[in-house]
Amino acid sequence: MPQDLANKVRIEPATLDDLPELVEMLIELFDLEADFVPDRQKQEDGLRLLLEEPSRGRIFVLRNDHSLLGMVNTLTTISTAEGGFVMLLEDFFILPAHRSQGFGHLLLDYVVNYAKKKNFKRITLLTDKLGDEAQRFFQENGFNFSQMIPMRLSIEPENR
C-alpha cells in the first residue's frame, strides 16, 4: 500500500455495523449493472449471510475515520480443475467521489494478497459487458478474459 494512501485509509473485514453503508453501495452498483435490479432487502439479506458466516466468504471494506469508501465481496468455493479453494470476487465498488485516486488498486491488491496467504488457487470475477472501465482496470491488474462464458438460471422458491 503506498504510504500516502495508507495514511488516509485502512482495509479490514466488514462487520454487521457496516451493513447500512454496504447496502447503499450495492444499490448504487446494481443501478449501473444491466443484469441486476437493486432490491434493498435482497442486498441486505445477502450481505448478512456473508457477515454472519465468514467461511462462505468475506467482505472487505476500505474506510477512513468517517465512513466507508469502497467494498469487495469474496466468495469461497472449490475448483476440481485447480484441486483446491478458489475465490469468486464480486461487488467490487469504490464510491464515485473516491475513484481515480488509487483506492481501487489498494483494495484489489489487498484481496490478491489475502488470496495468496490463504492458498487460493485462482480468483474469478464477472464484469458487466458494458463496463469498459472496469474491464480495463482488472486487465491492468493482471486479470485475463476466460474462454468460459457465464450462464445463469434464476431459481424461484417453490413455496411462494
N, C-alpha and C positions, 0 to 999 in steps of 0.2 A: 504494500500500500504506500503510495507516495506520501512523504511526510506532511506536506501542506494540506492534503486532503484528509490524512489520518487525524490531524488535529481538529478537523471540523466534524467528523462523523465517526460512528462505530457500527460494526455489523455484528449482529447477535441473533440467537433464536428468538422468534416471536413468542409472545405469551398471550394468554386469554385477555389480558388488559389491552392488547393491541387490536383486538377483534374489530371494534368500530372503524378504526382507520384502515384496516386491511380490507374490510367490506367496501369502503368508499373507493379504494384503489381498484378493486376488481370491477366495480360498477363502471368506473372510468375506462378501464382496459377493455371490458366487454362491449362498451359503446363503440370502440374502434374496430372490433373484430367482426367479420362477416358471418361467422358460424355461430355466434352466441348472442343471446338476448339477455341483458342484465336482469337479474332477479335477486333482490336483496336477501330474501330468506334462503334461497338456494346457495348463494355465495357464503352467507353466514354458516349454514349447515356444513358445507364442505370444508371451510376453514376450521370450524370447531372439531370436525372429525380428525383433522391432522394435528391440531394443537393438543387434543386430548390423548392422542396415541402416536408418539413420535416414531415408533417402529414402522409406521406407514409411510413416513416421510417427514421432512422438516420444512418449516417456513423460516427463512432468514430475512431480517429487516435491516435496512440502512436507516440510521437515525442520527439526529443531532440532539442537543439537550432539550429541544422543544417539541419535536414531532417526528413522524416517520417521513422519509424522503423516497423510499422505494422498498420493494419486496421481491422475493422469489420463492417459489414453491418447488420443492424437490421431492419426488415420489420414489420409493424404493420398490424394485421388483427384481426378478431373477431372469437371466437370459441363459437358455440352454445352449445357444450358439457361443456365448462367451464363457460359459461354465462358472458363472458367479453372479454377484449382485451388480445391477446396473441402475442408473438413475434416469428418471424422466424429469426434465426441467420444464416447469410450467409457470405461468403467471409472472414472468419477469417484467417488472414495471418500475420505472422511475417517474416520479411526478414531473409534469412538463416544465415547471419552473426550475427544476434541478438537472435537466438534461443538458448534454454537450458540455459538461463540466468534469467528466471523468468518473462520475459516480457509478455509472453502469459498468465500466471496466473494473472498478473496485469490487462491486458486488459479484460479478461473474468470476473474477479471479478468486474470490473467497470460496465460491461454490466449487470451482475446479480443485482448489487445494483441499477442501473438505473431502471431495470425492477421492482424491489421491490418498489422503490419510486413512480413509475408511476402506480402501482397496476396492472401490467400484471399478468395474471393467470398462464402462462406457457411460457417456451422458448423451441422451437423445432429447431433442426438443422439436416442437412444431412451431412454425411461424405462419402467420397469415400470408396467403399468396400475394395479397395486395400490399404487404408490408415491406417494401423495398428497403427502407431504412433499417428495419430490424434484421432483415436478411443480411444486409451489408455488415452490420455490427457484429453478428455472430460469425460470419465468414472471416472478418478481420481478426477475430479471436480464435481462429483455428477450427471452427465447425465447417463441415463439408455437406453438400447435398447427398442424400442417400438415393439408391435405386429403388428403395421401398416407397410405396405410395400409401399414405394413410387412408383408411376407410373407416366408416363409423356406422354403427347400428344403435339407435336410441331405443332403450327398453322402457316401456311404460309399466308401472306396477299393476299386477293383476287385481288387486283389491282397491280399486278406485270407484 
